[in-house]
Amino acid sequence: IPEDLQLMCETVSLPTRSAATNEQTMYGPVQSFPYRFTFTEASLNFYLTEDFEIKKLFDEWQEKIIDPISGDLGYFDDYKCQIKISKYASEHGSTGFSPNYAVTLIDAWPSIVGEIAMGHSLGTDILRLPVTFQFRKWRDSTSGATTSSGNPHL
């Protein structure tokens, strides 16, 4: 994973966490009780360079998940990673170089490498690649949490 991948990330959507519930009736009206958290996908958009290296990277990553020739599934440990998403202050003086808010996506992998819009009418517009990640859960990593070496930090 290139070190500058984080610089090529144009936008990211912080994923949703919601509580799944079961309805129970106990002497009166129906009441909902939570039993686990559920998580949405994370959407990231990347700028593409002329050599399409980022597109190639995500294509190769997906080929580790499902072999395109045999259809065999890869080992989960071979394609999952942690992704850290950080929100920094718009002015340097307010919080220094520490993020205001950060989350880490646990066991993330690219489920959708989206389409790239190209055409003559786009002129010199920068090409963008949307990538959707599935993940097991996320955790708040604002204060002092770190991820292991070798995982992307976006």
C-alpha positions as CSV (number, residue, x, y, z in Angstrom):
1,I,0.0,0.0,0.0
2,P,1.6,3.3,-1.0
3,E,2.4,5.7,1.7
4,D,0.8,8.6,-0.2
5,L,-2.6,6.8,-0.6
6,Q,-4.0,9.0,2.1
7,L,-3.1,12.1,0.1
8,M,-5.0,10.8,-2.9
9,C,-8.2,10.3,-0.9
10,E,-10.6,13.2,-1.9
11,T,-13.6,12.4,0.3
12,V,-14.7,9.9,2.9
13,S,-18.0,9.2,4.6
14,L,-17.9,8.4,8.3
15,P,-19.8,5.1,8.6
16,T,-23.0,4.7,10.6
17,R,-23.3,2.6,13.7
18,S,-26.8,1.7,14.8
19,A,-28.3,-0.6,17.3
20,A,-30.3,-3.6,16.0
21,T,-33.4,-4.3,18.2
22,N,-35.9,-7.0,18.9
23,E,-39.4,-6.2,20.0
24,Q,-40.7,-7.6,23.2
25,T,-44.1,-7.5,24.9
26,M,-44.0,-7.4,28.7
27,Y,-47.2,-6.4,30.4
28,G,-48.1,-3.5,28.2
29,P,-47.0,-1.9,25.0
30,V,-44.4,-3.4,22.7
31,Q,-40.9,-2.3,23.6
32,S,-37.7,-2.5,21.6
33,F,-34.5,-3.9,23.2
34,P,-31.0,-3.6,21.6
35,Y,-29.0,-6.7,21.0
36,R,-26.0,-5.7,18.8
37,F,-24.5,-2.9,16.8
38,T,-24.7,-2.9,13.0
39,F,-22.5,-0.9,10.7
40,T,-22.9,0.6,7.2
41,E,-20.2,0.5,4.5
42,A,-17.6,3.2,4.2
43,S,-17.3,5.1,1.0
44,L,-14.0,6.7,-0.1
45,N,-13.2,8.6,-3.3
46,F,-9.7,8.7,-4.6
47,Y,-8.0,11.0,-7.2
48,L,-6.5,9.0,-10.1
49,T,-3.1,9.7,-11.6
50,E,-2.3,9.2,-15.3
51,D,-0.8,5.7,-14.6
52,F,-4.0,4.5,-12.8
53,E,-1.8,3.0,-10.0
54,I,-4.5,3.4,-7.4
55,K,-7.0,1.6,-9.6
56,K,-4.5,-1.2,-10.2
57,L,-3.9,-1.4,-6.5
58,F,-7.6,-1.9,-5.6
59,D,-8.1,-4.3,-8.5
60,E,-5.2,-6.5,-7.2
61,W,-6.6,-6.2,-3.7
62,Q,-9.9,-7.5,-4.8
63,E,-8.2,-10.4,-6.7
64,K,-6.8,-11.5,-3.3
65,I,-10.4,-11.7,-2.1
66,I,-11.7,-13.8,-5.0
67,D,-9.4,-15.3,-7.5
68,P,-10.7,-14.1,-10.9
69,I,-9.7,-17.3,-12.7
70,S,-10.5,-20.1,-10.3
71,G,-13.2,-18.3,-8.2
72,D,-11.5,-19.5,-5.0
73,L,-11.9,-17.3,-1.9
74,G,-8.8,-15.9,-0.3
75,Y,-7.9,-16.2,3.4
76,F,-9.5,-13.3,5.3
77,D,-6.2,-12.5,7.1
78,D,-4.6,-12.0,3.6
79,Y,-6.9,-9.1,2.5
80,K,-8.3,-7.4,5.6
81,C,-6.8,-4.3,7.1
82,Q,-7.5,-1.4,9.5
83,I,-8.3,2.0,8.1
84,K,-8.0,5.1,10.2
85,I,-10.1,8.1,9.2
86,S,-9.2,11.3,10.9
87,K,-10.8,14.8,11.0
88,Y,-8.3,17.6,11.7
89,A,-9.1,21.2,12.6
90,S,-9.3,23.7,9.8
91,E,-6.8,26.0,11.6
92,H,-3.4,24.7,12.8
93,G,-3.4,26.6,16.1
94,S,-6.6,25.2,17.6
95,T,-5.6,21.5,18.1
96,G,-2.1,21.3,16.7
97,F,-1.5,18.2,14.7
98,S,-3.9,16.0,16.7
99,P,-7.2,15.0,15.1
100,N,-10.5,16.4,16.5
101,Y,-12.1,13.0,15.8
102,A,-10.8,9.7,14.4
103,V,-12.2,6.3,13.9
104,T,-10.5,3.0,12.9
105,L,-12.3,0.5,10.7
106,I,-11.6,-3.0,11.9
107,D,-11.2,-5.8,9.4
108,A,-11.9,-3.6,6.3
109,W,-11.7,-4.8,2.7
110,P,-12.8,-3.2,-0.6
111,S,-16.1,-4.7,-1.6
112,I,-16.8,-2.3,-4.5
113,V,-14.3,-0.6,-6.8
114,G,-16.6,1.7,-8.6
115,E,-16.8,3.0,-12.1
116,I,-14.6,5.9,-13.5
117,A,-16.4,8.5,-15.5
118,M,-14.3,9.4,-18.6
119,G,-15.2,11.4,-21.7
120,H,-14.2,14.1,-24.1
121,S,-16.6,16.6,-22.5
122,L,-14.8,16.2,-19.1
123,G,-11.8,18.1,-20.6
124,T,-9.0,18.2,-18.0
125,D,-11.1,17.2,-15.0
126,I,-9.3,15.0,-12.5
127,L,-10.5,11.4,-12.7
128,R,-11.9,9.9,-9.5
129,L,-12.3,6.3,-8.2
130,P,-15.0,5.5,-5.7
131,V,-14.2,2.6,-3.4
132,T,-16.6,1.0,-0.9
133,F,-15.3,-0.8,2.1
134,Q,-17.0,-3.5,4.2
135,F,-15.7,-3.9,7.8
136,R,-16.5,-5.7,10.9
137,K,-16.8,-2.7,13.3
138,W,-15.3,0.6,14.0
139,R,-13.9,2.1,17.1
140,D,-13.1,5.7,18.2
141,S,-9.4,6.1,18.0
142,T,-9.2,9.9,18.7
143,S,-7.0,9.7,21.8
144,G,-3.7,7.9,21.4
145,A,-4.9,4.7,19.6
146,T,-2.6,3.4,16.9
147,T,-2.9,0.8,14.2
148,S,-0.3,-1.8,13.4
149,S,2.4,-1.1,10.8
150,G,1.6,-1.9,7.2
151,N,-2.1,-1.0,7.4
152,P,-3.3,2.0,5.4
153,H,-4.1,5.2,7.3
154,L,-6.6,7.3,5.4
